[in-house]
């Protein structure tokens, strides 16, 4: 698979990340359902083999950016997932997952910024080197087992 992403624009990276995440869930035995609209911060819904439904918001970023969700689109519950797809030049995409309820816990790599940026408060997954150990548990291959 080609592993260069710099030629893609923002919308193309987002579409690619969403499709990649859907395939990852499908390969793990989840049913994947598209949402009709993406105006509520849900890109798709997955259903586990045990019948549990989870809303998934995908954010695709490069190796230098942290994925974030604006406060008004974020759901701090255990059935909401932030799915971060990291597109690093020369590497296959990597996927990280976190439940919305995990931002209520003490996790330095899962950060809420109440002051926010120009568009207001947001929730983010931090990828600085100092969070590398904590992020291992959020890697798709490790995290997906907790969703079954």
ABEGO torsion letter per residue (X at the ends): XBABAAABBAAAAAAAAAAAAAAAAAAAGBBBBBBABAAAGBABBBBBAAGBBBBBBBBBBBAABBBBBBAAABBBBAABBBBBBBBBBGBBBBBBBBBAAAAABBBAABBBBAAEBAAEBBBBBBABAAAAAAAAAABAAAAAAAAX
